[in-house]
Amino acid sequence: MANRALDALIDSHCHLNFSCFDPDRPQIIEQCGELGIDTFVVPGTQQADWIPLIQLAATYPQIHFALGLHPYFLDTYQDSDIPRLEQLIVKHREQVIAVGEIGLDGAIDVDWSQQLQVFEQQLSLATKYRLPVILHHRKSHNDLIRLLKQYDFSQGGIIHAYSGSYQQACAYLDLGFKLGVGGGITYSRANKTRNTFAKVPLSALVLETDSPDMPISGKQGIRNTPLTLLNILDALTEIRSETRQELVQASTQNTRQVLANF
């Protein structure tokens, strides 16, 4: 068993609120705690999950929540969503840790102009309430970096499941962001991502699983859980010069530093 005093880990991005965890959520959280994974960042994705997520975090003190509108779910978007998001941010200002999961996705069939509008509105809310953001990306790094600069966004946040180039990583770091290290680095073919994570500063790294998605190598086709955070940590240890314990301490410190209300 890991020494929790030394090895406490944060899964900086998982979706423990999803219904696939309903049968065994308490057991998973308990198992994680026994292995030193004692904190979970759970981002919201659509209005329908915000209140249940807030209630889940009230039930499990290990869970910290963000609230946002993910581009995947904009087919359910309503004009009331942004005002409702602002209302909940105000009401739960001492608990909400970020605006997220928000972002832009160039690989899905969702109107780009709508994605831009909803993203920019949420970026404005994050600026107004001085909250960091948790950013989703696919084929959109250049657009995201441009918009963050255009809005002079200074609250920082986490680039979820980072898989861009080293140069793009440096641009995000200059803007105050951390980079989410996920299951992608467990695949030997992910050379670009592995090389980037080997080169960036230790202060840039946070660990995540994106459970139940983004399975690690060898576990494709089955539900991912926060327990695989240890496998991701092992893969990161293989490509970095720091010790495993140094990576644990840094990723935990970096997550607490960049998110609100920790």
One Martini backbone bead per residue (centre of mass of N, CA, C, O) as a GRO file, in nm:
protein
  262
    1MET     BB    1   0.097   0.036   0.021
    2ALA     BB    2   0.071   0.354   0.005
    3ASN     BB    3   0.193   0.651   0.123
    4ARG     BB    4  -0.020   0.903   0.177
    5ALA     BB    5   0.165   1.133   0.283
    6LEU     BB    6   0.351   1.107   0.011
    7ASP     BB    7   0.132   0.978  -0.236
    8ALA     BB    8  -0.070   1.186  -0.300
    9LEU     BB    9  -0.327   1.187  -0.548
   10ILE     BB   10  -0.445   1.347  -0.854
   11ASP     BB   11  -0.729   1.344  -1.053
   12SER     BB   12  -0.762   1.605  -1.292
   13HIS     BB   13  -0.952   1.399  -1.487
   14CYS     BB   14  -1.289   1.296  -1.434
   15HIS     BB   15  -1.617   1.092  -1.467
   16LEU     BB   16  -1.774   0.989  -1.187
   17ASN     BB   17  -2.077   1.084  -1.276
   18PHE     BB   18  -2.120   0.868  -1.453
   19SER     BB   19  -2.333   0.595  -1.489
   20CYS     BB   20  -2.106   0.365  -1.504
   21PHE     BB   21  -2.051   0.424  -1.174
   22ASP     BB   22  -2.303   0.345  -1.004
   23PRO     BB   23  -2.237   0.044  -0.903
   24ASP     BB   24  -1.902   0.133  -0.793
   25ARG     BB   25  -1.807   0.407  -0.675
   26PRO     BB   26  -1.726   0.356  -0.375
   27GLN     BB   27  -1.514   0.136  -0.439
   28ILE     BB   28  -1.326   0.304  -0.614
   29ILE     BB   29  -1.261   0.523  -0.408
   30GLU     BB   30  -1.144   0.327  -0.199
   31GLN     BB   31  -0.921   0.202  -0.372
   32CYS     BB   32  -0.776   0.462  -0.429
   33GLY     BB   33  -0.711   0.539  -0.135
   34GLU     BB   34  -0.526   0.286  -0.086
   35LEU     BB   35  -0.325   0.412  -0.331
   36GLY     BB   36  -0.330   0.747  -0.298
   37ILE     BB   37  -0.605   0.831  -0.441
   38ASP     BB   38  -0.775   1.127  -0.297
   39THR     BB   39  -0.843   1.299  -0.570
   40PHE     BB   40  -1.114   1.455  -0.773
   41VAL     BB   41  -1.166   1.587  -1.095
   42VAL     BB   42  -1.499   1.705  -1.200
   43PRO     BB   43  -1.637   1.781  -1.491
   44GLY     BB   44  -1.858   1.948  -1.665
   45THR     BB   45  -2.080   1.925  -1.980
   46GLN     BB   46  -2.383   1.990  -1.885
   47GLN     BB   47  -2.663   2.101  -1.743
   48ALA     BB   48  -2.779   1.819  -1.643
   49ASP     BB   49  -2.500   1.766  -1.452
   50TRP     BB   50  -2.459   1.987  -1.235
   51ILE     BB   51  -2.632   1.913  -0.986
   52PRO     BB   52  -2.540   1.617  -0.948
   53LEU     BB   53  -2.242   1.699  -0.909
   54ILE     BB   54  -2.273   1.873  -0.659
   55GLN     BB   55  -2.397   1.639  -0.492
   56LEU     BB   56  -2.158   1.445  -0.515
   57ALA     BB   57  -1.950   1.633  -0.373
   58ALA     BB   58  -2.114   1.633  -0.103
   59THR     BB   59  -2.073   1.319  -0.057
   60TYR     BB   60  -1.766   1.347  -0.176
   61PRO     BB   61  -1.476   1.496  -0.066
   62GLN     BB   62  -1.286   1.397  -0.308
   63ILE     BB   63  -1.471   1.580  -0.482
   64HIS     BB   64  -1.417   1.810  -0.749
   65PHE     BB   65  -1.575   2.087  -0.923
   66ALA     BB   66  -1.679   2.165  -1.247
   67LEU     BB   67  -1.825   2.407  -1.486
   68GLY     BB   68  -1.969   2.316  -1.814
   69LEU     BB   69  -1.950   2.326  -2.186
   70HIS     BB   70  -1.931   2.080  -2.407
   71PRO     BB   71  -1.909   2.032  -2.744
   72TYR     BB   72  -2.049   1.746  -2.760
   73PHE     BB   73  -2.334   1.878  -2.607
   74LEU     BB   74  -2.473   2.106  -2.805
   75ASP     BB   75  -2.749   1.961  -2.879
   76THR     BB   76  -2.861   2.067  -2.575
   77TYR     BB   77  -2.859   2.357  -2.616
   78GLN     BB   78  -2.943   2.661  -2.436
   79ASP     BB   79  -2.996   2.992  -2.367
   80SER     BB   80  -2.992   2.924  -2.043
   81ASP     BB   81  -2.703   2.813  -1.981
   82ILE     BB   82  -2.525   3.059  -1.914
   83PRO     BB   83  -2.696   3.184  -1.685
   84ARG     BB   84  -2.689   2.922  -1.515
   85LEU     BB   85  -2.386   2.905  -1.481
   86GLU     BB   86  -2.354   3.172  -1.333
   87GLN     BB   87  -2.540   3.109  -1.097
   88LEU     BB   88  -2.369   2.864  -0.989
   89ILE     BB   89  -2.104   3.009  -0.947
   90VAL     BB   90  -2.213   3.203  -0.735
   91LYS     BB   91  -2.337   2.994  -0.533
   92HIS     BB   92  -2.040   2.808  -0.563
   93ARG     BB   93  -1.771   2.979  -0.522
   94GLU     BB   94  -1.625   2.788  -0.288
   95GLN     BB   95  -1.618   2.515  -0.489
   96VAL     BB   96  -1.549   2.599  -0.759
   97ILE     BB   97  -1.250   2.530  -0.968
   98ALA     BB   98  -1.388   2.571  -1.261
   99VAL     BB   99  -1.421   2.611  -1.606
  100GLY     BB  100  -1.568   2.297  -1.695
  101GLU     BB  101  -1.572   2.157  -1.990
  102ILE     BB  102  -1.400   2.331  -2.241
  103GLY     BB  103  -1.407   2.417  -2.606
  104LEU     BB  104  -1.257   2.276  -2.910
  105ASP     BB  105  -1.384   2.079  -3.205
  106GLY     BB  106  -1.263   1.963  -3.532
  107ALA     BB  107  -1.397   1.638  -3.522
  108ILE     BB  108  -1.695   1.739  -3.518
  109ASP     BB  109  -2.058   1.772  -3.582
  110VAL     BB  110  -2.027   2.096  -3.492
  111ASP     BB  111  -2.086   2.404  -3.501
  112TRP     BB  112  -1.838   2.636  -3.502
  113SER     BB  113  -1.985   2.899  -3.421
  114GLN     BB  114  -2.106   2.778  -3.166
  115GLN     BB  115  -1.851   2.697  -3.025
  116LEU     BB  116  -1.732   2.980  -3.009
  117GLN     BB  117  -1.957   3.121  -2.852
  118VAL     BB  118  -1.956   2.936  -2.599
  119PHE     BB  119  -1.660   2.965  -2.530
  120GLU     BB  120  -1.647   3.277  -2.498
  121GLN     BB  121  -1.856   3.297  -2.273
  122GLN     BB  122  -1.694   3.121  -2.069
  123LEU     BB  123  -1.439   3.290  -2.066
  124SER     BB  124  -1.580   3.540  -1.950
  125LEU     BB  125  -1.666   3.410  -1.684
  126ALA     BB  126  -1.383   3.338  -1.585
  127THR     BB  127  -1.289   3.630  -1.575
  128LYS     BB  128  -1.506   3.753  -1.387
  129TYR     BB  129  -1.444   3.505  -1.154
  130ARG     BB  130  -1.151   3.410  -1.144
  131LEU     BB  131  -1.122   3.142  -1.328
  132PRO     BB  132  -1.030   2.867  -1.438
  133VAL     BB  133  -0.964   2.629  -1.706
  134ILE     BB  134  -1.094   2.342  -1.887
  135LEU     BB  135  -0.947   2.209  -2.183
  136HIS     BB  136  -1.068   2.121  -2.488
  137HIS     BB  137  -0.917   1.929  -2.767
  138ARG     BB  138  -0.939   1.927  -3.142
  139LYS     BB  139  -0.805   2.071  -3.389
  140SER     BB  140  -0.748   2.369  -3.186
  141HIS     BB  141  -0.492   2.510  -3.074
  142ASN     BB  142  -0.465   2.774  -3.238
  143ASP     BB  143  -0.742   2.887  -3.156
  144LEU     BB  144  -0.706   2.884  -2.850
  145ILE     BB  145  -0.454   3.061  -2.832
  146ARG     BB  146  -0.575   3.305  -2.974
  147LEU     BB  147  -0.813   3.355  -2.773
  148LEU     BB  148  -0.652   3.384  -2.512
  149LYS     BB  149  -0.504   3.635  -2.618
  150GLN     BB  150  -0.744   3.812  -2.705
  151TYR     BB  151  -0.864   3.796  -2.394
  152ASP     BB  152  -0.641   3.805  -2.185
  153PHE     BB  153  -0.602   3.538  -2.035
  154SER     BB  154  -0.507   3.493  -1.662
  155GLN     BB  155  -0.615   3.212  -1.503
  156GLY     BB  156  -0.577   2.961  -1.640
  157GLY     BB  157  -0.504   2.595  -1.635
  158ILE     BB  158  -0.612   2.301  -1.823
  159ILE     BB  159  -0.486   2.079  -2.064
  160HIS     BB  160  -0.657   1.832  -2.174
  161ALA     BB  161  -0.501   1.581  -2.298
  162TYR     BB  162  -0.224   1.634  -2.411
  163SER     BB  163  -0.112   1.635  -2.792
  164GLY     BB  164   0.085   1.834  -2.883
  165SER     BB  165   0.328   2.032  -2.927
  166TYR     BB  166   0.594   2.187  -2.792
  167GLN     BB  167   0.524   2.473  -2.889
  168GLN     BB  168   0.232   2.473  -2.784
  169ALA     BB  169   0.302   2.418  -2.493
  170CYS     BB  170   0.460   2.683  -2.448
  171ALA     BB  171   0.220   2.869  -2.501
  172TYR     BB  172   0.051   2.772  -2.260
  173LEU     BB  173   0.259   2.828  -2.036
  174ASP     BB  174   0.269   3.138  -2.091
  175LEU     BB  175  -0.058   3.140  -2.003
  176GLY     BB  176  -0.075   2.945  -1.726
  177PHE     BB  177  -0.060   2.642  -1.796
  178LYS     BB  178  -0.139   2.307  -1.778
  179LEU     BB  179  -0.064   1.954  -1.844
  180GLY     BB  180  -0.235   1.673  -1.936
  181VAL     BB  181  -0.157   1.345  -1.823
  182GLY     BB  182  -0.234   1.058  -2.001
  183GLY     BB  183  -0.288   0.749  -2.157
  184GLY     BB  184  -0.122   0.812  -2.418
  185ILE     BB  185   0.174   0.748  -2.288
  186THR     BB  186   0.129   0.420  -2.296
  187TYR     BB  187   0.196   0.456  -2.599
  188SER     BB  188   0.457   0.396  -2.810
  189ARG     BB  189   0.341   0.569  -3.065
  190ALA     BB  190   0.345   0.846  -2.883
  191ASN     BB  191   0.597   1.034  -2.951
  192LYS     BB  192   0.521   1.332  -2.937
  193THR     BB  193   0.400   1.330  -2.653
  194ARG     BB  194   0.639   1.204  -2.500
  195ASN     BB  195   0.848   1.420  -2.581
  196THR     BB  196   0.705   1.658  -2.455
  197PHE     BB  197   0.692   1.542  -2.156
  198ALA     BB  198   1.009   1.522  -2.137
  199LYS     BB  199   1.067   1.853  -2.176
  200VAL     BB  200   0.898   1.981  -1.990
  201PRO     BB  201   0.835   2.117  -1.712
  202LEU     BB  202   0.744   2.007  -1.406
  203SER     BB  203   0.534   2.254  -1.363
  204ALA     BB  204   0.331   2.139  -1.610
  205LEU     BB  205   0.226   1.879  -1.452
  206VAL     BB  206  -0.067   1.665  -1.481
  207LEU     BB  207  -0.281   1.413  -1.373
  208GLU     BB  208  -0.484   1.176  -1.577
  209THR     BB  209  -0.775   0.970  -1.712
  210ASP     BB  210  -1.073   1.025  -1.827
  211SER     BB  211  -1.283   0.886  -1.691
  212PRO     BB  212  -1.399   0.624  -1.896
  213ASP     BB  213  -1.186   0.716  -2.083
  214MET     BB  214  -0.884   0.672  -2.209
  215PRO     BB  215  -0.731   0.412  -2.233
  216ILE     BB  216  -0.491   0.216  -2.171
  217SER     BB  217  -0.262   0.013  -2.258
  218GLY     BB  218  -0.443  -0.299  -2.286
  219LYS     BB  219  -0.755  -0.150  -2.217
  220GLN     BB  220  -0.923  -0.173  -2.453
  221GLY     BB  221  -1.285  -0.168  -2.433
  222ILE     BB  222  -1.280  -0.063  -2.137
  223ARG     BB  223  -1.332   0.071  -1.849
  224ASN     BB  224  -1.220   0.343  -1.711
  225THR     BB  225  -1.017   0.438  -1.423
  226PRO     BB  226  -0.845   0.597  -1.164
  227LEU     BB  227  -0.644   0.354  -1.120
  228THR     BB  228  -0.462   0.429  -1.385
  229LEU     BB  229  -0.278   0.653  -1.271
  230LEU     BB  230  -0.035   0.464  -1.207
  231ASN     BB  231   0.034   0.395  -1.503
  232ILE     BB  232   0.090   0.686  -1.590
  233LEU     BB  233   0.314   0.737  -1.390
  234ASP     BB  234   0.503   0.517  -1.493
  235ALA     BB  235   0.531   0.633  -1.783
  236LEU     BB  236   0.651   0.905  -1.691
  237THR     BB  237   0.902   0.790  -1.545
  238GLU     BB  238   1.037   0.672  -1.808
  239ILE     BB  239   1.068   0.986  -1.950
  240ARG     BB  240   1.195   1.095  -1.690
  241SER     BB  241   1.434   1.215  -1.447
  242GLU     BB  242   1.258   1.184  -1.226
  243THR     BB  243   1.114   1.067  -0.970
  244ARG     BB  244   0.828   0.939  -0.871
  245GLN     BB  245   0.793   1.123  -0.621
  246GLU     BB  246   0.842   1.391  -0.767
  247LEU     BB  247   0.594   1.361  -0.954
  248VAL     BB  248   0.379   1.347  -0.744
  249GLN     BB  249   0.431   1.616  -0.600
  250ALA     BB  250   0.408   1.799  -0.851
  251SER     BB  251   0.124   1.726  -0.956
  252THR     BB  252  -0.023   1.805  -0.699
  253GLN     BB  253   0.077   2.097  -0.677
  254ASN     BB  254  -0.013   2.193  -0.960
  255THR     BB  255  -0.316   2.146  -0.924
  256ARG     BB  256  -0.355   2.329  -0.673
  257GLN     BB  257  -0.243   2.589  -0.805
  258VAL     BB  258  -0.444   2.617  -1.070
  259LEU     BB  259  -0.681   2.573  -0.889
  260ALA     BB  260  -0.963   2.630  -0.718
  261ASN     BB  261  -1.047   2.558  -0.392
  262PHE     BB  262  -0.793   2.381  -0.238
   0.00000   0.00000   0.00000
